[in-house]
Every structure is written in C-alpha cells, then in structure tokens.
Amino acid sequence: MIEVVDVVKTFTVRRRAGRVRRVRTEAAAVEGVSFTVGRGEFVGLLGPNGAGKSTTIKMLTGILTPTSGTVRVCGLDPAHRRTALARRTGVVFGQRTTLWWDLPLRDSLALVRRLYRVEAAAHRARLAELTALLELGPFLDTPVRQLSLGQRMRGDLAAALLHAPELLVLDEPTIGLDVVSKATVRGFLERLNAERGTTILLTTHDLGDIERLCPRVMIIDRGRLAYDGGLERLRAEAGGDRVLVVELARPGPPVRVPGVTVDRVEGPRQWLRLPRSANAAQVVAALAGGHEVRDIALREPGIEEVVARLYRGEREYRPGAPAQRPAAAE
Ligand SMILES: Nc1ncnc2c1ncn2[C@@H]1O[C@H](COP(=O)(O)OP(=O)(O)OP(=O)(O)O)[C@@H](O)[C@H]1O
C-alpha cells in the first residue's frame, strides 16, 4: 500500500549573515527513510516536534516532492499522480478542516461528493453509514463554524471517507478532543480498520491513540526512522527499569536483594527498582526466602516514560535495524 525507499527531503533555508547579507543553507527534514505499509495495517507514526513526520506525510500525499528516493502509494507516485491518488486515499489534518466554514455539514459533504464524483446512490448509502457510526445526526444541518472541535473532527472524518478510500492518513486526529470525543473517534477508526480493512497511518503525540489502536509503531527522530515494530518490543528494548511493589507482613527496614534498589518504603510496603537485566522471578524468590511477603506486583514502565526516554536519547536499543514487516507493499 505504501512503499518508501531511502527518501530524503531537504529545504533551502535563508539565514541572516550580518546586516544585509543572507546565506542559503540546505536543511534536511527527512534523511534516508525507508519503510513499507501493507494493506489493512494500522500504523502509528510518532516523533518529537520537528522530527519530520509532517514532511513524510506530505510526501506520501503528494504535497511535497522528495529530494531523492522513491515513494509509492497505492502503486502511484504521489507527487506526479496527486489527483488519481486522492481518489484512493483520505487525509485528515486535525489542526485544519477541509469543510466549508459557512455551509451546514450536510452541504459540505454534498460538495465533497461532487469533488470526488461519487454517485448519488452510493453517497446516500455511505453518508447514512458514516452518520450512524460517527453520530453526526444531531448536527448534520449545523453550519461548520458552529460545530465544536469534536463534532468538526467527526465531520472531517466523514468527508475524508465518503469516497471509500483504501488508505486513510491522519495527522493528529484527536488533538484537543475531550475524553468522550476521543473515545468515539478511536472506536470508529478501530472499526474502520477491522471491518472495512482500510489501511490507516496515524500521526499523533497522544500515546493513548497508539496504545489503543496501533499494533505497529514507527518512530521518526531527527529525520530518521529510529524504530519500527510493536509497542511491546519497544517497551522491552527501550523501556526503563521495572518496579516491584512488595507488601511485607510487617514494617521493617529496606530489604536487601542483590542488584535491586529500594526506592521507597511506606509501612509494610516497599518499592524495589529492577534494572532491565534483572530476573524478576529470582528477585521474588530471594525476597520470599528472607521475608514474609503478603502481596507482590510488578509494574512495567508506562509507554509515556519509554517514549520520553527515547526522545531524550536515553535509548538502549540500536536504531537502524527496523523490524521486517511481513506484509508486502503494493
Ligand atoms: N517548508 C519548510 N521550509 C524549511 N524547513 C522546513 C519546512 N517544513 C519543515 N521544515 C523543517 O523540517 C523539520 C521537520 O519538520 P516537520 O514539520 O516534518 O516535523 P514534525 O515531526 O511534523 O513536527 P511536529 O510534531 O512539531 O508537527 C523541522 O526542523 C522543520 O523546521
């Protein structure tokens, strides 16, 4: 569905050098990125601000032309076949709307139908389906400018999907949404992928979106693909220490177990920090040998913590060896 091979995108930046003199320099936003996305996949694209995510998405949708390397989406070269590609893909930018501000949502969607030349009967059926799934009914006749952010986002999703695209590209679709709207949008995307088989590429800073929706995540950092694989592997490779919360039969001094540090003691409860290399079963056995243990819980680092460590460059894995994807690109 998507094939990106060794893609580089540089921008020419003009900088002041003295009072009047300007110098032109080349700045690389994307530096040799390669990946494929197979039909029916749901992939999350993560990365700190300025990492190159939007530049990558813009190359996939044909808004930008790569400086070098090749991009193929649905078998087409996006920069040269933008219109043909638009018929087969849907794009939603969370910060911008494609709807007509002054028109009621229903009329905006009717205009989208004309743009994509969707047949009237197919449009009616599709609109009815999207209205039910996205709960658009109560505000279909409201002008777009009067819609709340969550309602507008649902309208934008409907607009991007009216022509039943094979691929949906989303840039921050849940930004600024409250928990209920987020849940509606996430639930909708999940069904779209599972039931319709729509391939989805989702860019977000919201790790809740990724955890809930994406079996595969790609992390772009300083223009390079730093990770490509599942969240569990990311947690295992880049995750920080695990924490063992132990409740002893009675309060006491910090326990002594080789290779483990006690972070906190509160009455009979103690928080033990385990480095990634420590074997939790051995630690528990050592503890049980010398203490009466009432309860025990092992806490993995939260995905926020894992990703923050990555962004800060504290990763333990070596980038540059992204996971092989089994699905073939087309
Ligand atoms: N038109 C442009 N001209 C010059 N530099 C640009 C242009 N567009 C992007 N850049 C630079 O390229 C780099 C990558 O930007 P990009 O917008 O792709 O990042 P991003 O990962 O989407 O960030 P964010 O999470 O903040 O949206 C940044 O350093 C940015 O300043």
The ligand as a MOL file (V3000), in Angstrom:
LIG
                    3D

  0  0  0     0  0            999 V3000
M  V30 BEGIN CTAB
M  V30 COUNTS 31 33 0 0 0
M  V30 BEGIN ATOM
M  V30 1 N 8.7900 24.4670 4.3480 0
M  V30 2 C 9.8310 24.3120 5.1410 0
M  V30 3 N 10.9430 25.0600 4.9910 0
M  V30 4 C 12.0140 24.8810 5.8010 0
M  V30 5 N 12.0920 23.9740 6.8030 0
M  V30 6 C 11.0120 23.2090 6.9980 0
M  V30 7 C 9.8170 23.3280 6.1920 0
M  V30 8 N 8.9220 22.4090 6.6340 0
M  V30 9 C 9.5040 21.7570 7.6690 0
M  V30 10 N 10.7560 22.2390 7.8910 0
M  V30 11 C 11.6980 21.7610 8.9120 0
M  V30 12 O 11.8280 20.3600 8.7940 0
M  V30 13 C 11.8980 19.7340 10.0750 0
M  V30 14 C 10.8030 18.6860 10.2030 0
M  V30 15 O 9.5340 19.3340 10.2440 0
M  V30 16 P 8.1390 18.5340 10.3040 0
M  V30 17 O 7.0500 19.5530 10.1800 0
M  V30 18 O 8.1670 17.4360 9.3190 0
M  V30 19 O 8.1990 17.9440 11.7780 0
M  V30 20 P 7.0890 17.1430 12.6200 0
M  V30 21 O 7.7270 15.8670 13.0280 0
M  V30 22 O 5.8250 17.0520 11.8480 0
M  V30 23 O 6.9150 18.0690 13.8800 0
M  V30 24 P 5.6080 18.4400 14.8030 0
M  V30 25 O 5.3920 17.2960 15.7180 0
M  V30 26 O 6.1000 19.6540 15.5240 0
M  V30 27 O 4.4550 18.7090 13.8750 0
M  V30 28 C 11.7930 20.8620 11.0990 0
M  V30 29 O 13.0900 21.1810 11.5160 0
M  V30 30 C 11.1690 21.9940 10.3270 0
M  V30 31 O 11.6070 23.2330 10.8200 0
M  V30 END ATOM
M  V30 BEGIN BOND
M  V30 1 1 1 2
M  V30 2 1 2 3
M  V30 3 2 2 7
M  V30 4 2 3 4
M  V30 5 1 4 5
M  V30 6 2 5 6
M  V30 7 1 6 7
M  V30 8 1 6 10
M  V30 9 1 7 8
M  V30 10 2 8 9
M  V30 11 1 9 10
M  V30 12 1 10 11
M  V30 13 1 11 12
M  V30 14 1 11 30
M  V30 15 1 12 13
M  V30 16 1 13 14
M  V30 17 1 13 28
M  V30 18 1 14 15
M  V30 19 1 15 16
M  V30 20 2 16 17
M  V30 21 1 16 18
M  V30 22 1 16 19
M  V30 23 1 19 20
M  V30 24 2 20 21
M  V30 25 1 20 22
M  V30 26 1 20 23
M  V30 27 1 23 24
M  V30 28 2 24 25
M  V30 29 1 24 26
M  V30 30 1 24 27
M  V30 31 1 28 29
M  V30 32 1 28 30
M  V30 33 1 30 31
M  V30 END BOND
M  V30 END CTAB
M  END
